Amino acid sequence: MTLEVRIGKLRLKNPVMAASGTFGPEYGELVDINKLGAYIAKTITLNERVGNPPPRVVDTPSGMLNAIGLENKGLDDFVKNKLPKLKNIKIPIIASIAGVNAAEFGKLAKVLSRTERIAAIEINLSCPNAPYSPRGRRACPNVQHGKRDFLIAQNESATRQIVEAARKAASLTIIAKLSPNVTDITRIAKAAEEAGADAVSLINTFIGMAVDIETKRPVLGNVTGGLSGPAIKPIALRMVRETYEKVKIPIIGIGGIMDYKDAVEFILCGASAIQVGTANFVNPRASIEIIEGVKKYMAKHKISGIKELTGALRK
Ligand SMILES: Cc1cc2nc3c(=O)[nH]c(=O)nc-3n(C[C@H](O)[C@H](O)[C@H](O)COP(=O)(O)O)c2cc1C
C-alpha cells in the first residue's frame, strides 16, 4: 500500500498538505512538518503589504471568518530571510503567490523558480480580502471593492492570463487556487487547465460578514472576510465533484477538512490530494492524524493507492 501521489512534477509521499496561511514552521515544536506531503507557505506578494485593519478574525457557527488581507513582507524578504529558516523542512515546499497584474505574477514565479528550495507554486487567484484590478493599480485591499475590482478566479480570461504568465515564467509545477465565489467553478478550472496549470486547488474561502448588533457595525475591520471551516465542506465537496467531471489535471481538495473521514470524502469526489486549513487552529496535529487515519482506512478497505480512491464515488 502506498499513499504517494503525483501532482505535476511533484511527488508527494502522502496526499495531505497544510493550507496556505493556516500553518507555519512555528508549529514545528508541536508537529513534525516532515510527515506532511508538502509544506505550503503563506501567500506572498511582490511588495510588502500591511494587511487589513483589526479585528481580522471572528468565530462563526462551524467555522470562522478571516480578513487578514495578505499581510506579508514581500518577495525579497521571503527569499532572503524566510526561505533560509525553512532548512529543516525536507518535504517539498510550495510557495503561494498573489499579485495585482500578470507582470507581478510572472516576476514572482520567475524569482521563486530560481531558488532551489521551491518545488511548486500555488497561484492564489482567489483571496477574497485582496481583490484584483484589471488595470493593475489596486495594491491595497483596505478600500471597499471598486467597480472594476474582482477576484481573478471569478473571471475566465483573467484566470487564463495569470496562469499563462506564471506558466511562461516558471517550469515548476503550477497549481491554480480557485474561488468558490462563482456561479460555475468548472469554467474557471477549465480556463486554468487550458492555460497550462498542472493542477487546481479548491476551494479558497467564501466571502461573508458578521455584524455586532450592539454597535450596529460589521465585526471585521475590512467589513467582509473569508468563511472557512466545516460550514463550507458540503459546498467544497460538490465543487470538487463537478470539477472532477470536467478537467483532466489533478484536483487538490480544500474546505472544512477536520479529520480523515472528511479527507476520504474529498478523495472519493475526485481529489488527488487535500489541504487542511482551519482545523490547524483547533488541533495543530490534525494533518498528521489525517495521514494516519487515511492509511488505516486504506488498509481496512484493501486499497493499494490513493489513485484507486480518487473519484471512486459510487452513484
Ligand atoms: C486565517 C486564514 C488565513 C488564510 N490565508 C491564506 C493565504 O495566505 N493564502 C491562501 O491561498 N489561502 C489562505 N487561506 C485560505 C485557506 O488556505 C483555505 O483555502 C480555506 O481556509 C478553506 O479551507 P479550510 O476550511 O480547511 O480552512 C487562509 C485561511 C485562514 C482561515
The ligand as an ORCA input file, in Angstrom:
! r2SCAN-3c Opt
* xyz 0 1
  C      -6.539     32.713      8.897
  C      -6.525     32.251      7.474
  C      -5.540     32.740      6.621
  C      -5.508     32.308      5.284
  N      -4.526     32.784      4.456
  C      -4.449     32.313      3.177
  C      -3.374     32.712      2.334
  O      -2.471     33.461      2.701
  N      -3.375     32.217      1.064
  C      -4.324     31.343      0.580
  O      -4.259     30.904     -0.574
  N      -5.348     30.940      1.394
  C      -5.419     31.410      2.662
  N      -6.444     30.974      3.477
  C      -7.449     30.032      2.929
  C      -7.096     28.587      3.271
  O      -5.851     28.219      2.713
  C      -8.204     27.613      2.778
  O      -8.294     27.675      1.362
  C      -9.560     27.930      3.357
  O      -9.455     28.335      4.688
  C     -10.529     26.739      3.266
  O     -10.036     25.616      3.961
  P     -10.461     25.262      5.492
  O     -11.958     25.271      5.547
  O      -9.854     23.919      5.759
  O      -9.874     26.329      6.352
  C      -6.487     31.383      4.803
  C      -7.474     30.909      5.684
  C      -7.486     31.315      7.004
  C      -8.557     30.751      7.915
*
